Amino acid sequence: MTVHPQAKIDPSVQVGASCHIGPSVQIEKDVVLADSVRIEGDVVVGAGSRLSRGVTIGAPQHLAHLDSDHATRIGAGAVLREFVTVHGSTGDTPTTLGKDVFLMALCHVGHDSCLGDGVVLTNLVQLAGHVVVGDRAVIGGGTMVHQFLEIGTCAMVAGMSPIRASVPPFSLVADHGFGTEILGVNRRGLPDAQTRKEAVAAMRIYRDGKNSEEILLALENTDTPPARELRLFLLKWKKSCRWHR
């Protein structure tokens, strides 16, 4: 075990055998590090997080930033299972994992990515650099997400899906042999029946609209929180997953 004397580690933290913790690392209370965890760079691990065997948090895989400083922030209550890799930032904004995220074995989070609270990545999910994942989104096993894309709030992506366009909030998407498309509305993670009803209504507007202008106007007139969120997403992303026809 190698723990740099400048690392800031709460006395309650449990550190397993053969761990490596660099000088700029801060680990908050009640964190558990299993054997062979490696943490380097400007990293903060939030209270109560659990990092399983072989988790690595370190430098970005980027040819232009091989020796540059990098930063990562991991929220409280995060669970990173065996051999998860998280790569730090190439710029001023840290790679970020929100509170209560659950990353299953062998997932990868690329540099400069940002995961919201309660995100679930199933085994072998691979996120390229600069990917944004909204709160409570779920990404199925083996899915690969292209760089500079966004997975919206409460979206659910089926396993083994190639994601080459951003995924709207509240959508259920899958690769069904004719491309990755929206097949339904995901209600998981929405706080109450009224919000679920509003999300379904907003997604139906997106499905039934004849063109972008009509969809955006209808969402603006609806003016519920899910409709506003979906409208902002569509304004930001001109290319995003579409409903299956």
Phi and psi in degrees as GROMACS dihedral restraints (atoms count N, CA, C in turn):
[ dihedral_restraints ]
;  ai    aj    ak    al  type     phi  dphi    fc
    3     4     5     6     1  -125.8    20    10
    4     5     6     7     1   111.1    20    10
    6     7     8     9     1  -120.5    20    10
    7     8     9    10     1   117.2    20    10
    9    10    11    12     1   -65.4    20    10
   10    11    12    13     1   138.8    20    10
   12    13    14    15     1   -63.9    20    10
   13    14    15    16     1   -19.9    20    10
   15    16    17    18     1   -85.9    20    10
   16    17    18    19     1    -9.8    20    10
   18    19    20    21     1   -64.9    20    10
   19    20    21    22     1   142.1    20    10
   21    22    23    24     1  -102.3    20    10
   22    23    24    25     1   104.6    20    10
   24    25    26    27     1  -124.6    20    10
   25    26    27    28     1   122.4    20    10
   27    28    29    30     1   -61.3    20    10
   28    29    30    31     1   143.1    20    10
   30    31    32    33     1   -58.7    20    10
   31    32    33    34     1   -22.9    20    10
   33    34    35    36     1   -79.8    20    10
   34    35    36    37     1    -8.7    20    10
   36    37    38    39     1   -70.5    20    10
   37    38    39    40     1   136.7    20    10
   39    40    41    42     1  -100.4    20    10
   40    41    42    43     1   123.6    20    10
   42    43    44    45     1  -116.9    20    10
   43    44    45    46     1   122.1    20    10
   45    46    47    48     1   -78.7    20    10
   46    47    48    49     1  -179.5    20    10
   48    49    50    51     1   -69.8    20    10
   49    50    51    52     1   148.6    20    10
   51    52    53    54     1    63.3    20    10
   52    53    54    55     1    22.8    20    10
   54    55    56    57     1   -79.1    20    10
   55    56    57    58     1   153.6    20    10
   57    58    59    60     1  -128.2    20    10
   58    59    60    61     1   122.3    20    10
   60    61    62    63     1  -128.2    20    10
   61    62    63    64     1   120.9    20    10
   63    64    65    66     1   -79.0    20    10
   64    65    66    67     1   176.0    20    10
   66    67    68    69     1   -70.8    20    10
   67    68    69    70     1   -24.9    20    10
   69    70    71    72     1  -101.3    20    10
   70    71    72    73     1    17.7    20    10
   72    73    74    75     1   -91.8    20    10
   73    74    75    76     1   137.8    20    10
   75    76    77    78     1  -123.2    20    10
   76    77    78    79     1   125.0    20    10
   78    79    80    81     1  -121.9    20    10
   79    80    81    82     1   120.0    20    10
   81    82    83    84     1   -83.3    20    10
   82    83    84    85     1   179.6    20    10
   84    85    86    87     1   -64.6    20    10
   85    86    87    88     1   149.9    20    10
   87    88    89    90     1    64.2    20    10
   88    89    90    91     1    21.7    20    10
   90    91    92    93     1   -80.4    20    10
   91    92    93    94     1   144.6    20    10
   93    94    95    96     1  -119.1    20    10
   94    95    96    97     1   121.2    20    10
   96    97    98    99     1  -108.7    20    10
   97    98    99   100     1   118.8    20    10
   99   100   101   102     1   -75.2    20    10
  100   101   102   103     1  -176.6    20    10
  102   103   104   105     1   -62.5    20    10
  103   104   105   106     1   146.3    20    10
  105   106   107   108     1    65.6    20    10
  106   107   108   109     1    26.0    20    10
  108   109   110   111     1   -78.1    20    10
  109   110   111   112     1   139.2    20    10
  111   112   113   114     1  -127.7    20    10
  112   113   114   115     1   124.1    20    10
  114   115   116   117     1  -131.3    20    10
  115   116   117   118     1   120.5    20    10
  117   118   119   120     1  -135.8    20    10
  118   119   120   121     1   153.7    20    10
  120   121   122   123     1    98.3    20    10
  121   122   123   124     1  -172.1    20    10
  123   124   125   126     1   -81.3    20    10
  124   125   126   127     1    92.5    20    10
  126   127   128   129     1  -126.2    20    10
  127   128   129   130     1   135.2    20    10
  129   130   131   132     1  -119.9    20    10
  130   131   132   133     1   125.6    20    10
  132   133   134   135     1  -108.1    20    10
  133   134   135   136     1   118.5    20    10
  135   136   137   138     1   -69.8    20    10
  136   137   138   139     1   159.9    20    10
  138   139   140   141     1   -56.3    20    10
  139   140   141   142     1   140.8    20    10
  141   142   143   144     1    74.9    20    10
  142   143   144   145     1     6.5    20    10
  144   145   146   147     1   -75.0    20    10
  145   146   147   148     1   156.7    20    10
  147   148   149   150     1  -132.1    20    10
  148   149   150   151     1   120.0    20    10
  150   151   152   153     1  -113.1    20    10
  151   152   153   154     1   118.0    20    10
  153   154   155   156     1   -81.7    20    10
  154   155   156   157     1   178.4    20    10
  156   157   158   159     1   -54.3    20    10
  157   158   159   160     1   132.8    20    10
  159   160   161   162     1    79.7    20    10
  160   161   162   163     1     4.4    20    10
  162   163   164   165     1   -62.3    20    10
  163   164   165   166     1   137.1    20    10
  165   166   167   168     1  -127.7    20    10
  166   167   168   169     1   125.0    20    10
  168   169   170   171     1  -119.9    20    10
  169   170   171   172     1   115.1    20    10
  171   172   173   174     1  -160.8    20    10
  172   173   174   175     1  -151.6    20    10
  174   175   176   177     1   -70.6    20    10
  175   176   177   178     1   150.3    20    10
  177   178   179   180     1   -67.8    20    10
  178   179   180   181     1   148.2    20    10
  180   181   182   183     1   -88.8    20    10
  181   182   183   184     1    86.1    20    10
  183   184   185   186     1  -149.1    20    10
  184   185   186   187     1   123.3    20    10
  186   187   188   189     1   -61.6    20    10
  187   188   189   190     1   -29.3    20    10
  189   190   191   192     1   -86.1    20    10
  190   191   192   193     1    -3.9    20    10
  192   193   194   195     1  -134.8    20    10
  193   194   195   196     1    41.6    20    10
  195   196   197   198     1   -68.4    20    10
  196   197   198   199     1   -33.3    20    10
  198   199   200   201     1  -121.4    20    10
  199   200   201   202     1    15.0    20    10
  201   202   203   204     1   -85.9    20    10
  202   203   204   205     1   163.6    20    10
  204   205   206   207     1   -66.2    20    10
  205   206   207   208     1   151.5    20    10
  207   208   209   210     1  -148.2    20    10
  208   209   210   211     1   153.8    20    10
  210   211   212   213     1  -136.7    20    10
  211   212   213   214     1   147.4    20    10
  213   214   215   216     1  -142.6    20    10
  214   215   216   217     1   138.3    20    10
  216   217   218   219     1  -123.8    20    10
  217   218   219   220     1   128.6    20    10
  219   220   221   222     1  -120.8    20    10
  220   221   222   223     1   123.4    20    10
  222   223   224   225     1   -72.5    20    10
  223   224   225   226     1   169.0    20    10
  225   226   227   228     1   -62.8    20    10
  226   227   228   229     1   145.3    20    10
  228   229   230   231     1    73.7    20    10
  229   230   231   232     1    14.1    20    10
  231   232   233   234     1   -71.1    20    10
  232   233   234   235     1   146.1    20    10
  234   235   236   237     1  -122.8    20    10
  235   236   237   238     1   117.9    20    10
  237   238   239   240     1  -117.7    20    10
  238   239   240   241     1   113.6    20    10
  240   241   242   243     1   -84.6    20    10
  241   242   243   244     1  -171.0    20    10
  243   244   245   246     1   -54.9    20    10
  244   245   246   247     1   129.8    20    10
  246   247   248   249     1    62.3    20    10
  247   248   249   250     1    26.1    20    10
  249   250   251   252     1   -66.9    20    10
  250   251   252   253     1   141.7    20    10
  252   253   254   255     1  -121.1    20    10
  253   254   255   256     1   135.0    20    10
  255   256   257   258     1  -128.9    20    10
  256   257   258   259     1   123.7    20    10
  258   259   260   261     1  -105.9    20    10
  259   260   261   262     1   135.0    20    10
  261   262   263   264     1   -70.3    20    10
  262   263   264   265     1   176.8    20    10
  264   265   266   267     1   -77.4    20    10
  265   266   267   268     1   157.8    20    10
  267   268   269   270     1  -100.9    20    10
  268   269   270   271     1    -8.0    20    10
  270   271   272   273     1  -129.4    20    10
  271   272   273   274     1  -157.0    20    10
  273   274   275   276     1   -77.0    20    10
  274   275   276   277     1   -24.9    20    10
  276   277   278   279     1   -90.3    20    10
  277   278   279   280     1   122.2    20    10
  279   280   281   282     1   -65.4    20    10
  280   281   282   283     1   151.1    20    10
  282   283   284   285     1   -59.1    20    10
  283   284   285   286     1   133.4    20    10
  285   286   287   288     1  -131.1    20    10
  286   287   288   289     1   132.3    20    10
  288   289   290   291     1  -116.4    20    10
  289   290   291   292     1   126.8    20    10
  291   292   293   294     1   -74.6    20    10
  292   293   294   295     1  -174.1    20    10
  294   295   296   297     1   -69.2    20    10
  295   296   297   298     1   144.5    20    10
  297   298   299   300     1    58.8    20    10
  298   299   300   301     1    29.5    20    10
  300   301   302   303     1   -72.8    20    10
  301   302   303   304     1   154.4    20    10
  303   304   305   306     1  -132.5    20    10
  304   305   306   307     1   105.8    20    10
  306   307   308   309     1  -107.8    20    10
  307   308   309   310     1   113.3    20    10
  309   310   311   312     1   -77.5    20    10
  310   311   312   313     1   174.6    20    10
  312   313   314   315     1   -54.7    20    10
  313   314   315   316     1   139.0    20    10
  315   316   317   318     1    70.8    20    10
  316   317   318   319     1    15.8    20    10
  318   319   320   321     1   -74.8    20    10
  319   320   321   322     1   155.4    20    10
  321   322   323   324     1  -130.0    20    10
  322   323   324   325     1   131.9    20    10
  324   325   326   327     1  -114.2    20    10
  325   326   327   328     1   114.5    20    10
  327   328   329   330     1   -74.1    20    10
  328   329   330   331     1   166.7    20    10
  330   331   332   333     1   -57.4    20    10
  331   332   333   334     1   143.4    20    10
  333   334   335   336     1    66.8    20    10
  334   335   336   337     1    15.0    20    10
  336   337   338   339     1   -81.7    20    10
  337   338   339   340     1   161.6    20    10
  339   340   341   342     1  -139.7    20    10
  340   341   342   343     1   116.5    20    10
  342   343   344   345     1  -107.7    20    10
  343   344   345   346     1   131.1    20    10
  345   346   347   348     1   -75.7    20    10
  346   347   348   349     1  -174.3    20    10
  348   349   350   351     1   -71.0    20    10
  349   350   351   352     1   143.0    20    10
  351   352   353   354     1    69.5    20    10
  352   353   354   355     1    16.5    20    10
  354   355   356   357     1   -71.2    20    10
  355   356   357   358     1   142.0    20    10
  357   358   359   360     1  -120.6    20    10
  358   359   360   361     1   122.9    20    10
  360   361   362   363     1  -111.6    20    10
  361   362   363   364     1   118.4    20    10
  363   364   365   366     1   -78.7    20    10
  364   365   366   367     1   168.9    20    10
  366   367   368   369     1   -46.5    20    10
  367   368   369   370     1   135.6    20    10
  369   370   371   372     1    70.9    20    10
  370   371   372   373     1    14.4    20    10
  372   373   374   375     1   -66.3    20    10
  373   374   375   376     1   136.3    20    10
  375   376   377   378     1  -123.8    20    10
  376   377   378   379     1   112.8    20    10
  378   379   380   381     1  -102.5    20    10
  379   380   381   382     1   124.2    20    10
  381   382   383   384     1   -73.9    20    10
  382   383   384   385     1  -175.5    20    10
  384   385   386   387     1   -69.6    20    10
  385   386   387   388     1   151.9    20    10
  387   388   389   390     1    62.0    20    10
  388   389   390   391     1    33.3    20    10
  390   391   392   393     1   -92.9    20    10
  391   392   393   394     1   136.9    20    10
  393   394   395   396     1  -111.8    20    10
  394   395   396   397     1   130.4    20    10
  396   397   398   399     1  -122.7    20    10
  397   398   399   400     1   121.8    20    10
  399   400   401   402     1   -73.0    20    10
  400   401   402   403     1   166.0    20    10
  402   403   404   405     1   -52.6    20    10
  403   404   405   406     1   136.6    20    10
  405   406   407   408     1    62.3    20    10
  406   407   408   409     1    17.5    20    10
  408   409   410   411     1   -73.2    20    10
  409   410   411   412     1   153.0    20    10
  411   412   413   414     1  -128.0    20    10
  412   413   414   415     1   129.2    20    10
  414   415   416   417     1  -119.6    20    10
  415   416   417   418     1   123.4    20    10
  417   418   419   420     1   -73.3    20    10
  418   419   420   421     1   160.8    20    10
  420   421   422   423     1   -57.2    20    10
  421   422   423   424     1   140.5    20    10
  423   424   425   426     1    77.2    20    10
  424   425   426   427     1     1.9    20    10
  426   427   428   429     1   -72.9    20    10
  427   428   429   430     1   139.8    20    10
  429   430   431   432     1  -117.9    20    10
  430   431   432   433     1   129.8    20    10
  432   433   434   435     1  -114.1    20    10
  433   434   435   436     1   125.2    20    10
  435   436   437   438     1   -66.9    20    10
  436   437   438   439     1   156.5    20    10
  438   439   440   441     1   -64.8    20    10
  439   440   441   442     1   154.8    20    10
  441   442   443   444     1    61.3    20    10
  442   443   444   445     1    32.3    20    10
  444   445   446   447     1  -114.7    20    10
  445   446   447   448     1   171.5    20    10
  447   448   449   450     1  -132.2    20    10
  448   449   450   451     1   135.6    20    10
  450   451   452   453     1  -105.9    20    10
  451   452   453   454     1   117.7    20    10
  453   454   455   456     1   -72.0    20    10
  454   455   456   457     1   169.3    20    10
  456   457   458   459     1   -54.2    20    10
  457   458   459   460     1   132.4    20    10
  459   460   461   462     1    58.9    20    10
  460   461   462   463     1    19.2    20    10
  462   463   464   465     1   -75.7    20    10
  463   464   465   466     1   156.2    20    10
  465   466   467   468     1  -131.2    20    10
  466   467   468   469     1   126.1    20    10
  468   469   470   471     1  -110.8    20    10
  469   470   471   472     1   126.0    20    10
  471   472   473   474     1   -67.1    20    10
  472   473   474   475     1   154.2    20    10
  474   475   476   477     1   -60.9    20    10
  475   476   477   478     1   150.0    20    10
  477   478   479   480     1    65.2    20    10
  478   479   480   481     1    23.7    20    10
  480   481   482   483     1   -90.1    20    10
  481   482   483   484     1   131.4    20    10
  483   484   485   486     1   -83.5    20    10
  484   485   486   487     1   119.8    20    10
  486   487   488   489     1  -105.2    20    10
  487   488   489   490     1   107.8    20    10
  489   490   491   492     1  -114.8    20    10
  490   491   492   493     1    -0.1    20    10
  492   493   494   495     1  -140.3    20    10
  493   494   495   496     1   152.3    20    10
  495   496   497   498     1   -63.8    20    10
  496   497   498   499     1   150.6    20    10
  498   499   500   501     1  -107.6    20    10
  499   500   501   502     1   119.9    20    10
  501   502   503   504     1   -62.7    20    10
  502   503   504   505     1   154.2    20    10
  504   505   506   507     1   -60.8    20    10
  505   506   507   508     1   150.5    20    10
  507   508   509   510     1    70.0    20    10
  508   509   510   511     1     6.6    20    10
  510   511   512   513     1   -96.1    20    10
  511   512   513   514     1   150.6    20    10
  513   514   515   516     1  -110.0    20    10
  514   515   516   517     1   112.9    20    10
  516   517   518   519     1  -119.9    20    10
  517   518   519   520     1   151.8    20    10
  519   520   521   522     1  -156.5    20    10
  520   521   522   523     1   155.0    20    10
  522   523   524   525     1   -90.6    20    10
  523   524   525   526     1   107.9    20    10
  525   526   527   528     1  -106.5    20    10
  526   527   528   529     1    20.9    20    10
  528   529   530   531     1   101.0    20    10
  529   530   531   532     1   -12.8    20    10
  531   532   533   534     1  -125.3    20    10
  532   533   534   535     1    30.6    20    10
  534   535   536   537     1   102.5    20    10
  535   536   537   538     1   167.3    20    10
  537   538   539   540     1   -88.0    20    10
  538   539   540   541     1   116.1    20    10
  540   541   542   543     1  -135.1    20    10
  541   542   543   544     1   167.3    20    10
  543   544   545   546     1   -81.1    20    10
  544   545   546   547     1   125.9    20    10
  546   547   548   549     1  -109.7    20    10
  547   548   549   550     1   -11.0    20    10
  549   550   551   552     1  -178.2    20    10
  550   551   552   553     1  -172.2    20    10
  552   553   554   555     1  -108.3    20    10
  553   554   555   556     1   129.6    20    10
  555   556   557   558     1   -92.3    20    10
  556   557   558   559     1   120.7    20    10
  558   559   560   561     1   -97.4    20    10
  559   560   561   562     1    -8.5    20    10
  561   562   563   564     1   -62.6    20    10
  562   563   564   565     1   135.9    20    10
  564   565   566   567     1    89.6    20    10
  565   566   567   568     1   -11.1    20    10
  567   568   569   570     1   -78.4    20    10
  568   569   570   571     1   139.2    20    10
  570   571   572   573     1   -74.1    20    10
  571   572   573   574     1   -25.5    20    10
  573   574   575   576     1  -157.1    20    10
  574   575   576   577     1   172.8    20    10
  576   577   578   579     1   -63.6    20    10
  577   578   579   580     1   -37.6    20    10
  579   580   581   582     1   -64.9    20    10
  580   581   582   583     1   -43.9    20    10
  582   583   584   585     1   -64.5    20    10
  583   584   585   586     1   -39.1    20    10
  585   586   587   588     1   -62.4    20    10
  586   587   588   589     1   -42.2    20    10
  588   589   590   591     1   -61.8    20    10
  589   590   591   592     1   -43.1    20    10
  591   592   593   594     1   -67.5    20    10
  592   593   594   595     1   -37.0    20    10
  594   595   596   597     1   -65.5    20    10
  595   596   597   598     1   -41.6    20    10
  597   598   599   600     1   -61.6    20    10
  598   599   600   601     1   -43.0    20    10
  600   601   602   603     1   -63.8    20    10
  601   602   603   604     1   -41.9    20    10
  603   604   605   606     1   -63.8    20    10
  604   605   606   607     1   -42.4    20    10
  606   607   608   609     1   -68.5    20    10
  607   608   609   610     1   -29.9    20    10
  609   610   611   612     1   -68.5    20    10
  610   611   612   613     1   -35.4    20    10
  612   613   614   615     1   -61.5    20    10
  613   614   615   616     1   -43.2    20    10
  615   616   617   618     1   -63.2    20    10
  616   617   618   619     1   -38.3    20    10
  618   619   620   621     1   -70.7    20    10
  619   620   621   622     1   -42.1    20    10
  621   622   623   624     1   -93.5    20    10
  622   623   624   625     1   -12.1    20    10
  624   625   626   627     1   -65.5    20    10
  625   626   627   628     1   145.1    20    10
  627   628   629   630     1   -80.6    20    10
  628   629   630   631     1   -28.7    20    10
  630   631   632   633     1  -155.5    20    10
  631   632   633   634     1   173.4    20    10
  633   634   635   636     1   -61.9    20    10
  634   635   636   637     1   -41.7    20    10
  636   637   638   639     1   -62.3    20    10
  637   638   639   640     1   -42.9    20    10
  639   640   641   642     1   -65.6    20    10
  640   641   642   643     1   -41.4    20    10
  642   643   644   645     1   -63.6    20    10
  643   644   645   646     1   -47.5    20    10
  645   646   647   648     1   -63.9    20    10
  646   647   648   649     1   -39.4    20    10
  648   649   650   651     1   -66.4    20    10
  649   650   651   652     1   -42.5    20    10
  651   652   653   654     1   -64.9    20    10
  652   653   654   655     1   -39.3    20    10
  654   655   656   657     1   -66.4    20    10
  655   656   657   658     1   -39.1    20    10
  657   658   659   660     1   -63.3    20    10
  658   659   660   661     1   -41.2    20    10
  660   661   662   663     1   -70.3    20    10
  661   662   663   664     1   -30.4    20    10
  663   664   665   666     1   -68.6    20    10
  664   665   666   667     1   -47.3    20    10
  666   667   668   669     1    56.2    20    10
  667   668   669   670     1    42.1    20    10
  669   670   671   672     1   -99.3    20    10
  670   671   672   673     1   162.2    20    10
  672   673   674   675     1   -54.6    20    10
  673   674   675   676     1   -44.9    20    10
  675   676   677   678     1   -64.0    20    10
  676   677   678   679     1   -37.9    20    10
  678   679   680   681     1   -65.0    20    10
  679   680   681   682     1   -40.9    20    10
  681   682   683   684     1   -64.0    20    10
  682   683   684   685     1   -42.4    20    10
  684   685   686   687     1   -64.9    20    10
  685   686   687   688     1   -43.2    20    10
  687   688   689   690     1   -65.2    20    10
  688   689   690   691     1   -39.5    20    10
  690   691   692   693     1   -62.9    20    10
  691   692   693   694     1   -45.1    20    10
  693   694   695   696     1   -62.3    20    10
  694   695   696   697     1   -38.2    20    10
  696   697   698   699     1   -62.3    20    10
  697   698   699   700     1   -46.7    20    10
  699   700   701   702     1   -68.6    20    10
  700   701   702   703     1   -30.5    20    10
  702   703   704   705     1   -68.2    20    10
  703   704   705   706     1   -35.6    20    10
  705   706   707   708     1   -75.5    20    10
  706   707   708   709     1   -41.1    20    10
  708   709   710   711     1  -112.5    20    10
  709   710   711   712     1   101.0    20    10
  711   712   713   714     1   -69.3    20    10
  712   713   714   715     1   -28.0    20    10
  714   715   716   717     1  -111.5    20    10
  715   716   717   718     1   113.9    20    10
  717   718   719   720     1  -148.3    20    10
  718   719   720   721     1   168.0    20    10
  720   721   722   723     1   -61.1    20    10
  721   722   723   724     1   140.7    20    10
  723   724   725   726     1  -109.7    20    10
  724   725   726   727     1   162.5    20    10
  726   727   728   729     1   -66.0    20    10
  727   728   729   730     1   142.6    20    10
  729   730   731   732     1   -68.2    20    10
  730   731   732   733     1   131.9    20    10
